[in-house]
């Protein structure tokens, strides 16, 4: 669904400065000064005290952040999944997307990719598998995994926390009417990108994540949603909306009328042209 939200800015994880050990006075009473081995090792190891996972990050972004935090080669965290044995729903089929819960995680000296990813999955399990969440999902005729998938779409599409419940309602209204979701966020996930611009060719992509061509929800969540998005997914705002577009920041318009939506989209496109740099 078209919207006008600025791309999420990448959070830079701050590394603490490395310890620099300077030894002066090389000889004391004819004996060389000994530098304890533990001090040398502590100078070599400089990790952040914590790892911040923002709401809406994809698993690929989280893997990269874990690798950077632990100063490991790219791809290490993803490869560690086989050893991590994360507690995931059966429907996930081993894919942790949606279940690497966004939060701030401590990074102890002995942290490994497996330990950090396990902490994220355990947090998601606690947040998502309580009785209220299960009951909310059941009210909307879906299981918890499907509710997390809806929450991931809400997280990606909503321009603000206040819009989340309405976006969730658009998802449910479209599903109930047998309409394709037509969400740009699912296409962006398939194409591993983040953009407001979706072309006609994009909508022809042969992918289970192409919600312009494929009916129903995508096969997995498309990011890792937070608690606000999950609450919206299990308790959507009442309404008959089928369309929405964020014309400009702070101005998201929801409607059940396609002609009105087209007028809103025209305003969105005009605003995009004004803000786009001239060639």
C-alpha positions as CSV (number, residue, x, y, z in Angstrom):
1,X,0.0,0.0,0.0
2,X,1.5,3.3,-1.0
3,X,2.7,5.5,1.8
4,X,5.0,8.4,2.4
5,X,7.3,7.6,5.3
6,X,11.0,8.3,5.4
7,X,13.2,5.2,5.2
8,X,14.2,4.0,8.6
9,X,17.6,5.4,9.5
10,X,20.2,2.8,10.2
11,X,21.1,2.7,13.9
12,X,24.9,2.8,14.4
13,X,26.0,0.7,17.2
14,X,28.6,2.5,19.2
15,X,31.8,0.6,20.1
16,X,33.6,1.5,23.3
17,X,37.1,2.7,22.7
18,X,39.8,0.1,22.7
19,X,42.1,0.1,25.8
20,X,45.5,1.4,24.9
21,X,48.3,0.2,27.2
22,X,51.4,2.2,27.4
23,X,54.4,0.9,29.3
24,X,57.2,3.3,30.3
25,X,60.3,2.6,32.3
26,X,61.4,-0.5,30.5
27,X,63.7,-1.6,33.3
28,X,63.3,-1.5,37.0
29,X,66.3,-2.7,39.0
30,X,67.6,-4.5,36.0
31,X,64.3,-6.4,35.4
32,X,62.0,-5.8,32.5
33,X,58.5,-4.7,33.3
34,X,56.1,-7.6,32.7
35,X,52.7,-6.9,31.1
36,X,50.0,-9.3,32.4
37,X,48.4,-11.4,29.7
38,X,44.9,-10.6,30.8
39,X,45.6,-6.9,30.1
40,X,46.7,-7.6,26.6
41,X,43.6,-9.6,25.9
42,X,41.3,-7.0,27.3
43,X,43.0,-4.5,25.0
44,X,42.2,-6.7,22.0
45,X,38.5,-7.2,22.9
46,X,36.3,-4.2,22.6
47,X,32.6,-5.0,22.2
48,X,29.5,-2.9,22.8
49,X,27.9,-3.4,26.1
50,X,24.5,-4.0,24.4
51,X,22.9,-4.6,21.0
52,X,19.9,-2.5,20.0
53,X,17.4,-4.2,17.7
54,X,14.9,-1.7,16.3
55,X,11.3,-2.5,15.6
56,X,10.7,-3.6,12.0
57,X,14.2,-4.8,11.3
58,X,14.4,-7.8,9.0
59,X,16.3,-10.9,10.0
60,X,19.0,-10.1,7.5
61,X,19.6,-6.7,9.2
62,X,19.8,-8.4,12.6
63,X,22.3,-11.0,11.5
64,X,24.5,-8.2,10.1
65,X,24.3,-6.3,13.4
66,X,25.2,-9.4,15.4
67,X,28.2,-10.1,13.2
68,X,29.3,-6.5,13.6
69,X,28.8,-6.4,17.3
70,X,30.8,-9.6,17.9
71,X,33.4,-8.6,15.2
72,X,32.7,-11.7,13.2
73,X,32.9,-12.3,9.4
74,X,29.7,-11.4,7.5
75,X,27.3,-14.4,7.4
76,X,28.4,-15.9,10.8
77,X,25.2,-15.2,12.6
78,X,23.0,-16.7,9.8
79,X,25.2,-19.8,9.7
80,X,24.8,-20.2,13.5
81,X,21.1,-20.8,13.2
82,X,21.6,-24.6,12.8
83,X,23.4,-24.7,16.1
84,X,21.1,-22.2,17.9
85,X,18.0,-24.5,17.9
86,X,15.7,-21.6,18.4
87,X,12.3,-22.2,19.8
88,X,10.0,-21.3,16.9
89,X,6.4,-22.2,15.9
90,X,6.0,-25.2,13.7
91,X,4.7,-23.0,10.9
92,X,8.0,-21.1,10.8
93,X,9.8,-24.2,9.5
94,X,13.0,-23.0,11.1
95,X,12.9,-19.4,9.7
96,X,13.1,-17.0,12.6
97,X,11.8,-14.0,10.7
98,X,9.2,-12.3,13.0
99,X,10.6,-14.0,16.1
100,X,13.8,-12.0,16.7
101,X,12.2,-9.6,19.1
102,X,13.2,-6.0,18.9
103,X,14.7,-4.9,22.2
104,X,18.1,-4.0,23.8
105,X,20.1,-7.1,24.6
106,X,23.2,-7.2,26.8
107,X,26.4,-8.4,25.1
108,X,28.5,-10.3,27.7
109,X,32.2,-11.1,27.1
110,X,31.3,-14.7,26.1
111,X,28.4,-13.8,23.9
112,X,28.0,-15.8,20.7
113,X,25.7,-15.4,17.7
114,X,23.7,-18.4,19.1
115,X,23.3,-16.9,22.5
116,X,22.1,-13.5,21.2
117,X,19.7,-15.0,18.7
118,X,18.4,-17.4,21.3
119,X,17.7,-14.4,23.7
120,X,15.7,-12.7,20.9
121,X,13.7,-15.8,20.1
122,X,13.0,-16.5,23.8
123,X,11.8,-12.9,24.3
124,X,9.5,-13.3,21.3
125,X,8.1,-16.5,22.7
126,X,7.3,-14.8,26.0
127,X,5.7,-11.8,24.3
128,X,3.7,-13.6,21.6
129,X,2.6,-16.9,23.2
130,X,0.6,-15.6,26.2
131,X,-3.1,-16.2,26.6
132,X,-4.2,-12.7,25.5
133,X,-2.3,-12.9,22.3
134,X,-3.6,-16.4,21.5
135,X,-7.1,-15.3,22.3
136,X,-6.8,-12.2,20.1
137,X,-5.5,-14.2,17.2
138,X,-8.4,-16.7,17.6
139,X,-10.9,-13.8,17.5
140,X,-9.6,-12.9,14.1
141,X,-9.7,-16.5,12.9
142,X,-6.0,-17.0,12.7
143,X,-3.2,-18.6,14.7
144,X,-0.4,-16.7,16.5
145,X,2.1,-17.1,13.7
146,X,-0.4,-15.6,11.2
147,X,-1.0,-12.8,13.7
148,X,2.8,-12.1,13.8
149,X,2.8,-12.0,10.0
150,X,0.0,-9.4,10.1
151,X,1.9,-7.4,12.8
152,X,5.0,-7.4,10.6
153,X,3.0,-5.9,7.7
154,X,1.5,-3.3,10.1
155,X,5.0,-2.5,11.4
156,X,6.3,-1.9,7.9
157,X,3.3,0.0,6.5
158,X,2.0,2.2,9.4
159,X,3.4,5.7,9.3
160,X,2.8,6.1,13.1
161,X,1.7,4.1,16.1
162,X,-1.7,5.8,15.9
163,X,-2.1,4.4,12.3
164,X,-1.3,0.8,13.3
165,X,-4.8,-0.3,14.3
166,X,-6.3,1.1,11.0
167,X,-3.6,-0.6,8.9
168,X,-4.4,-3.9,10.6
169,X,-8.1,-3.4,9.9
170,X,-7.3,-2.8,6.1
171,X,-5.5,-6.1,6.1
172,X,-8.4,-8.0,7.7
173,X,-11.0,-6.2,5.6
174,X,-9.2,-7.2,2.4
175,X,-8.7,-10.8,3.5
176,X,-12.4,-11.1,4.4
177,X,-13.4,-9.8,1.0
178,X,-11.0,-12.1,-0.9
179,X,-9.0,-9.1,-2.1
180,X,-5.2,-9.2,-2.6
181,X,-3.4,-7.2,0.1
182,X,-1.4,-5.2,-2.5
183,X,1.1,-4.1,0.1
184,X,4.4,-2.5,-1.2
185,X,6.1,-3.8,1.9
186,X,5.8,-7.4,0.9
187,X,7.2,-6.6,-2.5
188,X,10.1,-4.8,-0.9
189,X,10.8,-7.8,1.3
190,X,10.9,-10.1,-1.8
191,X,13.3,-7.7,-3.5
192,X,15.4,-7.0,-0.4
193,X,14.9,-3.3,-0.6
194,X,13.1,-0.4,1.1
195,X,11.4,2.2,-1.2
196,X,8.3,4.1,-1.6
197,X,8.4,3.6,-5.4
198,X,6.7,0.5,-6.8
199,X,6.5,0.1,-10.5
200,X,4.0,-1.8,-12.6
201,X,6.8,-4.3,-13.4
202,X,7.4,-4.8,-9.7
203,X,3.8,-6.0,-9.2
204,X,4.4,-8.7,-11.8
205,X,7.2,-10.3,-9.7
206,X,6.8,-14.1,-9.4
207,X,7.2,-14.5,-5.7
208,X,5.0,-15.8,-2.8
209,X,5.6,-12.4,-1.2
210,X,4.1,-10.5,-4.1
211,X,0.7,-9.5,-2.5
212,X,-0.4,-7.9,-5.7
213,X,-0.6,-11.3,-7.4
214,X,-0.9,-13.7,-4.5
215,X,-4.0,-13.9,-2.4
216,X,-3.8,-14.1,1.4
217,X,-0.9,-13.4,3.8
218,X,2.8,-13.8,2.7
219,X,4.2,-17.2,3.8
220,X,6.3,-15.7,6.6
221,X,6.5,-12.4,8.5
222,X,8.4,-9.7,6.6
223,X,10.2,-8.2,9.5
224,X,10.3,-8.4,13.3
225,X,7.4,-6.4,14.8
226,X,7.2,-4.8,18.2
227,X,4.5,-4.9,20.8
228,X,2.5,-2.0,19.4
229,X,2.2,-3.6,16.0
230,X,1.3,-7.0,17.6
231,X,-1.5,-5.3,19.7
232,X,-2.8,-3.8,16.5
233,X,-2.8,-7.1,14.7
234,X,-4.9,-8.8,17.4
235,X,-7.1,-5.8,18.2
236,X,-7.5,-3.8,14.9
237,X,-9.4,-0.6,15.0
238,X,-13.1,-1.0,13.9
239,X,-13.7,0.4,10.4
240,X,-14.6,-0.4,6.8
241,X,-11.4,0.9,5.2
242,X,-9.9,-0.9,2.2
243,X,-7.2,1.6,1.1
244,X,-4.7,3.9,2.7
245,X,-1.9,6.2,1.6
246,X,0.3,8.6,3.5
247,X,0.1,11.7,1.4
248,X,2.7,13.5,3.5
249,X,4.1,13.0,7.0
250,X,1.3,13.1,9.5
251,X,-1.4,12.8,6.9
252,X,-2.4,9.2,6.3
253,X,-5.7,8.8,4.6
254,X,-7.9,5.7,5.0
255,X,-11.0,5.1,2.9
256,X,-13.3,2.4,1.6
257,X,-13.9,4.3,-1.6
258,X,-11.6,3.5,-4.5
259,X,-12.2,6.8,-6.3
260,X,-11.3,8.7,-3.2
261,X,-8.2,6.6,-2.8
262,X,-7.2,7.4,-6.3
263,X,-7.4,11.1,-5.6
264,X,-5.3,10.6,-2.4
265,X,-2.7,8.7,-4.4
266,X,-2.6,11.5,-7.0
267,X,-1.8,13.9,-4.2
268,X,0.9,11.5,-2.9
269,X,2.5,11.3,-6.3
270,X,2.4,15.1,-6.7
271,X,4.0,15.5,-3.3
272,X,6.7,13.0,-4.3
273,X,7.5,15.0,-7.4
274,X,7.9,18.2,-5.4
275,X,10.3,16.6,-3.0
276,X,12.3,14.6,-5.5
277,X,15.6,16.2,-6.6
278,X,15.5,17.6,-10.1
279,X,17.6,15.7,-12.7
